């Protein structure tokens, strides 16, 4: 079983659209949307939820108003200004959005009127799509632990792949290089970075490639909408070659992509689309690299043995 993560240094490069097309082309795979803060792969694949689960992480303080004497000690101790006093009822009021769950208020409350409760901060799902099972999640607005949620749904995807005999886990990573991206890189075999021919696109691609290099992951690049700025696309290719990174292909600007998104279908469903032709070639090239990686892995295993 192999894991491929598709990343982009910035949003809007076409990463999720590419993942949707690869989901159509790949066989016997599990799909994972690791952009838990702003998931959108479901908009393209129209999943039908098979199961829904709560995600709980960390703790939040809660005031038991019947036990509160209104002494105000918790208000003075809270460093996050999460607690105020209700002057009418003379009880403490907790703002859950400001609470960091440090537990100081609960520890020093003389009436033991503050308790720490496990924080319900999102939901995760296993869904069925026309292109295979999808594991995805949605973190609630303002909540933290996005990296922990990404790691959790990746574990669920691996368990599902083992149960169903899946050969491939195809991961749609979050944009940028933050905590959810780092979590999505854990344990993968290959990184495909999507960029666009612009200065900001190249700058953010460099950050993604540096991150992948830090974790010693094999990386490849594809340039989306390359014909909007051919000179910049050529410069990116040269820079990638200098870094020892292979560019698997270029995807041209194609209005068919937008039409397919409106219809809720991957662009590769339209075989006449120039973008679809380019994506199919990228997938074929990626498949060849997977075979090579499998051979290298087996070779390393025999040497270690």
Rosetta blueprint (number, residue, H / E / L):
1 X L
2 X E
3 X E
4 X E
5 X E
6 X E
7 X E
8 X L
9 X L
10 X L
11 X L
12 X L
13 X L
14 X L
15 X H
16 X H
17 X H
18 X H
19 X H
20 X H
21 X H
22 X H
23 X H
24 X H
25 X H
26 X L
27 X L
28 X L
29 X E
30 X E
31 X E
32 X E
33 X E
34 X L
35 X L
36 X L
37 X L
38 X L
39 X L
40 X L
41 X H
42 X H
43 X H
44 X H
45 X H
46 X L
47 X L
48 X E
49 X E
50 X E
51 X E
52 X E
53 X E
54 X E
55 X E
56 X E
57 X E
58 X E
59 X E
60 X E
61 X E
62 X E
63 X E
64 X L
65 X L
66 X L
67 X L
68 X L
69 X L
70 X L
71 X L
72 X L
73 X H
74 X H
75 X H
76 X H
77 X H
78 X L
79 X L
80 X L
81 X L
82 X L
83 X E
84 X E
85 X E
86 X E
87 X L
88 X L
89 X L
90 X L
91 X E
92 X E
93 X E
94 X E
95 X L
96 X L
97 X L
98 X L
99 X L
100 X L
101 X L
102 X L
103 X L
104 X H
105 X H
106 X H
107 X H
108 X H
109 X L
110 X L
111 X L
112 X L
113 X L
114 X E
115 X E
116 X E
117 X E
118 X E
119 X E
120 X E
121 X E
122 X E
123 X E
124 X E
125 X E
126 X E
127 X E
128 X E
129 X E
130 X L
131 X L
132 X E
133 X E
134 X E
135 X E
136 X E
137 X E
138 X E
139 X E
140 X L
141 X L
142 X L
143 X L
144 X L
145 X L
146 X H
147 X H
148 X H
149 X H
150 X H
151 X H
152 X H
153 X H
154 X H
155 X H
156 X H
157 X H
158 X H
159 X H
160 X H
161 X H
162 X H
163 X H
164 X H
165 X L
166 X L
167 X L
168 X E
169 X E
170 X E
171 X E
172 X E
173 X L
174 X L
175 X L
176 X L
177 X L
178 X L
179 X H
180 X H
181 X H
182 X H
183 X H
184 X H
185 X H
186 X L
187 X L
188 X L
189 X L
190 X E
191 X E
192 X E
193 X E
194 X E
195 X E
196 X E
197 X L
198 X L
199 X H
200 X H
201 X H
202 X H
203 X H
204 X H
205 X H
206 X H
207 X H
208 X H
209 X H
210 X H
211 X H
212 X H
213 X H
214 X H
215 X L
216 X L
217 X L
218 X E
219 X E
220 X E
221 X E
222 X E
223 X E
224 X E
225 X L
226 X H
227 X H
228 X H
229 X L
230 X H
231 X H
232 X H
233 X H
234 X H
235 X H
236 X H
237 X H
238 X H
239 X H
240 X H
241 X H
242 X H
243 X L
244 X L
245 X L
246 X E
247 X E
248 X E
249 X E
250 X E
251 X E
252 X L
253 X L
254 X L
255 X H
256 X H
257 X H
258 X H
259 X H
260 X H
261 X H
262 X H
263 X H
264 X L
265 X L
266 X L
267 X H
268 X H
269 X H
270 X L
271 X L
272 X L
273 X L
274 X H
275 X H
276 X H
277 X H
278 X H
279 X H
280 X H
281 X H
282 X H
283 X H
284 X H
285 X H
286 X H
287 X H
288 X H
289 X H
290 X H
291 X H
292 X H
293 X H
294 X H
295 X H
296 X H
297 X H
298 X H
299 X H
300 X H
301 X H
302 X H
303 X H
304 X H
305 X L
